Amino acid sequence: MSAATKTTLSYFKWAFIVTITGLILGGWLGWTTTGTLGGMATVFFICVVLAVLEISLSFDNAIVNANKLKDMTPEWQHRFLTWGIIIAVFGMRIVFPLAIVAIAAQIGPIDALLLAAANPDEYARIMTDAHLPIAAFGGTFLMMVGLTYFFNHEKEVHWIVFIEKHMARFSSIKGIEIAVVLLTILIFAALLEGEDATTFLYSAIYGLLTFLAVEVIGGFLDFSQRTMSEAARGGLGAFLYLEVLDASFSFDGVIGAFALTQNLFIIAIGLGIGAMYVRSMTIMLVEKGTLAEYRYLEHGAFYAILILAVIMYVQTLFHIPEVITGLGGATLIGISFWASIRHNRRERELGHAHAAE
């Protein structure tokens, strides 16, 4: 079926299948752990809320993924949308939290899994304690992603002109986005005290180095592929970039999920359902060419990324509810979508006016 004939609902077929399967698993898990209908209903409801949380936090993720995917070869697009989603759902929702607990508690991965099953409260405490370095690392990576988009001298389409035009102009200064991020890191490190300040500083620097390493390695890999075969253009390097980007987006949702439940398996089900909707949205945006049709949608997504990065930094000082984070990003994308519709309407009206002359 071609993209022109596919309906919007058809893109979400697998997301619906995973939703039904996940909610059945969630209900069964609730029944086996509590033995009551009330407990089953509670777990079922938490899975739904976690899925909605993941979707609201990941609108911008889908748009940025689509922005990168449209320049990749069909082969690498398929690899990201199959293997990439497995890594996103299984790796980030299960393996990543287990790895954090294993490192923080200095235990093996099997012991971490047993801890999650037998003592979820202690597991959640360790994950929550690890929030500061995770927020510093992920916030820095996302801040670099957002600033790199706006500090670009080749960027010609501007949404909020008085901001974006100046950022595009200053992009001629080499490394300006790195300077902005380093200054932000120093400001927030100064607001923290003692060991927290040191942890934040090191984690943020690692986040910055990871972004730069992914850029360098990605460029090298894609250059090597171009020398071997022109058909391999936009492949492994872009795939690697998207995987790290997905991981950075996932940090906030994984940590925030512990506010609802300490059960790793319920979290994996709920966030996994949400991740499938993000995948479906990404495919729809690529195949239908929605980013080209709505010219400011990308801008809204990258503004949302910058705000998410700042929120992750601020969360090292005090807690910000995930609802605010999700609604903030979704609102920005909604406004950019509305601005795109208004622009398209004006263009059509001008076209009709010229035709009438």
Buried (B, 14 or more C-beta within 10 A) or exposed (E): EEEEEBEEEEBBEBBBEBBEEBBEBBBEBBBEBBEEEEBBBBBBBBBBEBBBBBBBBBBBBBBBBBBBBBEBBEEBBEBBBEEBBEBBBBBBBBBBBBEBBBEBBEBEEEBBBEBBEEEBEBBBBBBEEBBBBBBBBBBBBBBBBBBBBBBBEEBEEBBBEEEBEEBBEBBEEEEBBBEBBBEBBEEBBEEBEEEBBEBBBBBBBBBBEBBEEBBEBBEEBBEEBBEEEEEBBBBBBBBBBBBBBBBBBBBBBBBBBBEBBBBBBBBBBBBBBBBBBBBBBBBBBBBBEBBEEBBBBBBBBBBBBBBBBBBBBBBBBEEBEBEEBBBBBBBBBEBBBEBBEEBEEEEEEEEEEEEEE
